[in-house]
Amino acid sequence: MSFLIKDTTREQREQIVADSIGNIEGACDGCMPGIIEMYQDYIDGKRELREINMAFNRGYTSADHRIDRDDCGMQ
């Protein structure tokens, strides 16, 4: 089965996202609405899953979250 936008209907894309995320009703810490929102462009047929996932991963692999002790403002 293809997950590409051109090969799926909106309803199928909604189901693909729902199946992939799992039990969205059991939102443990309130993060589920954000995850669902992240895939809204796919559901709407604007961006492929691959594009969305790559953009998400890029934010974590390229960002430098380390604190430089000389510049932390706590001195």
N, C-alpha and C positions, 0 to 999 in steps of 0.2 A: 504494500500500500504506500502510495506517495503522500507526503505531508505538504507538498508544495501548494501554494495558493491557487495556482492555475488548475490543480487537480482536485480541489476540495471546494465544498460549499461553505458558507458562513457557519451553518449549523454543524457541519463536520469539524470545522476548526474549533468551534466552541467545545465540542465533545473531546477533541484531541487535547486541548488545554486542560479541561476538567479531569480527564483520565490521567494526564501526566502529573498534575499537582496532587491529586489524591483527594482526601476528605477535606474540602474547603469549609464545611460547616463546623468542623471542630477546630476553628481558628484558636490556636493555643495562646499566642501572645500578640495577636492583632497584626501579624505580618502578612497574612494571606491576602487581604485586599490589595496590598502593594504588589505582590507577586502576580496576581490576576491582572492588575492594571499594566504591569510590564508587558504582558502578552496581548494587550488590547489591539495593538497595531497589526498583529498577525490575524487575530479574529476578524478585524475590519478589512483585511486584504491589502494592507499597506506595506508590511515588511515580513520577510520570511523568518521562520523560527531561527534559522542559522544566524541571520543578521542580529536579531535581538539577543541571542545567547552570546555571540561574539562581543557585542557592545557591553554587555554585563560583565563578562570575564575580563575584558580589556580594562575596565574601571578598577578592577582589583589587582591585576597583574602589573599595571603601569603606574599606579599611584604609590607614592612613597609616604607611608604613614608613620615613619619613625620620627621620634622627637630628638632634635639636636639639643643636647643638654646645655650647651652654651646659649641657646636662643629660646629656652622654654619660658622665660619670663618669671621664673620662680626664684631667681637669685637676688 
